[in-house]
């Protein structure tokens, strides 16, 4: 089972989706900003499969990050709640295949799931 957490308004997320489509059409698309938001549990699971800490997937160029979170220290559980409550901060797209995940930016990363 493959799942892509996608933001259709993001150029890099669209490129990641296109790269995924070049390998398979058998995946579930989740628009996490609109219809299918992350929960604490699903974010925790995605981070485990990515092999990353929450702070490693934050889009630090976002205004909300700069205004509210930059320079502050949070524990992993706190960052996860921040990401769930502020999904624009999540680097995208996140693509999960079985027990492995990647960030599909750059789009070339998608090939790692099919090796």
Backbone torsions as a table, in degrees:
resi	resn	phi	psi	omega
1	UNK	NA	130.8	178.7
2	UNK	-117.2	135.2	177.3
3	UNK	-128.6	135.0	174.0
4	UNK	-118.3	125.7	173.7
5	UNK	-92.5	112.5	-162.6
6	UNK	-128.6	146.0	171.4
7	UNK	-121.2	105.5	-175.0
8	UNK	-64.6	-15.3	179.7
9	UNK	-85.4	-7.4	-176.4
10	UNK	-99.7	124.4	-180.0
11	UNK	-58.0	-43.6	-178.1
12	UNK	-69.6	-34.9	176.7
13	UNK	-67.9	-40.4	176.6
14	UNK	-62.3	-39.0	178.4
15	UNK	-65.5	-39.9	177.5
16	UNK	-64.5	-40.8	177.0
17	UNK	-62.8	-43.8	179.1
18	UNK	-62.0	-41.0	177.9
19	UNK	-63.3	-42.9	177.9
20	UNK	-60.9	-43.0	179.6
21	UNK	-63.2	-23.1	177.1
22	UNK	-73.7	-16.6	178.4
23	UNK	-101.1	-35.2	-175.0
24	UNK	-161.8	156.8	171.6
25	UNK	-110.8	1.2	-177.1
26	UNK	-94.8	82.7	178.4
27	UNK	-153.2	161.9	175.7
28	UNK	-103.1	128.6	179.9
29	UNK	-101.0	124.0	178.0
30	UNK	-118.2	118.9	175.6
31	UNK	-88.7	88.6	-169.7
32	UNK	-69.2	-15.5	176.5
33	UNK	-86.8	-15.8	-171.3
34	UNK	-117.5	-71.1	-169.2
35	UNK	-103.0	-22.5	-168.9
36	UNK	-137.4	70.4	-174.5
37	UNK	-70.1	156.3	172.8
38	UNK	-67.3	147.7	167.5
39	UNK	-107.8	170.6	175.3
40	UNK	-57.5	-41.5	-177.9
41	UNK	-67.1	-46.5	-178.3
42	UNK	-69.2	-33.9	176.6
43	UNK	-67.9	-42.4	178.1
44	UNK	-60.0	-44.0	179.0
45	UNK	-64.9	-43.8	179.0
46	UNK	-61.8	-42.7	179.2
47	UNK	-62.4	-40.1	178.1
48	UNK	-61.1	-44.9	-178.7
49	UNK	-70.6	-30.8	175.3
50	UNK	-74.2	-24.0	-174.9
51	UNK	71.0	34.7	-176.4
52	UNK	-128.6	156.4	171.6
53	UNK	-84.5	154.0	-178.9
54	UNK	-55.0	-40.7	-176.9
55	UNK	-64.4	-21.0	-179.0
56	UNK	-76.7	-13.2	-178.8
57	UNK	-112.7	18.5	-179.5
58	UNK	-87.1	135.4	174.7
59	UNK	-84.4	96.3	-172.1
60	UNK	-77.5	-6.2	177.1
61	UNK	-86.3	-9.0	-179.8
62	UNK	-67.9	140.8	-179.3
63	UNK	-57.5	-42.8	-178.2
64	UNK	-61.8	-35.9	176.7
65	UNK	-64.1	-49.5	-177.7
66	UNK	-61.7	-37.8	-175.7
67	UNK	-80.5	-36.0	-170.7
68	UNK	-114.0	-23.4	-169.9
69	UNK	-124.3	-22.9	-176.8
70	UNK	-57.8	132.4	177.4
71	UNK	82.2	-2.4	179.6
72	UNK	-99.3	153.0	-179.4
73	UNK	-109.4	129.4	178.5
74	UNK	-132.4	151.2	172.6
75	UNK	-76.5	163.6	-177.8
76	UNK	-54.4	-45.6	-179.7
77	UNK	-60.9	-36.3	177.9
78	UNK	-69.0	-42.2	177.8
79	UNK	-61.7	-40.3	179.8
80	UNK	-60.1	-45.0	177.9
81	UNK	-63.0	-39.8	177.7
82	UNK	-61.7	-44.4	179.6
83	UNK	-64.6	-41.1	179.5
84	UNK	-64.9	-39.6	-179.0
85	UNK	-78.8	-21.0	-177.7
86	UNK	-132.3	68.5	-171.4
87	UNK	-64.1	-16.1	175.8
88	UNK	-63.6	-19.0	-179.9
89	UNK	-76.9	-12.4	-174.4
90	UNK	-80.7	126.2	175.4
91	UNK	-63.8	139.2	-173.0
92	UNK	-137.9	161.7	-7.2
93	UNK	-80.9	152.9	171.1
94	UNK	-99.9	128.4	-179.8
95	UNK	-122.5	126.2	-178.7
96	UNK	-116.3	128.9	173.7
97	UNK	-125.9	110.3	-177.6
98	UNK	57.2	-113.1	-176.9
99	UNK	-104.9	11.6	-179.7
100	UNK	-122.3	143.3	178.0
101	UNK	-134.1	156.1	175.8
102	UNK	-141.2	159.7	167.5
103	UNK	-93.3	123.8	-175.8
104	UNK	-83.0	34.0	175.7
105	UNK	-135.3	110.4	6.2
106	UNK	-73.8	159.7	-175.9
107	UNK	-57.7	-26.5	179.1
108	UNK	-60.6	-22.6	179.1
109	UNK	-60.9	-26.2	-175.8
110	UNK	-59.0	-34.6	-178.9
111	UNK	-59.0	-26.5	-179.8
112	UNK	-59.5	-28.7	-179.1
113	UNK	-75.5	-14.2	-173.6
114	UNK	-115.3	15.2	177.7
115	UNK	-84.1	NA	NA
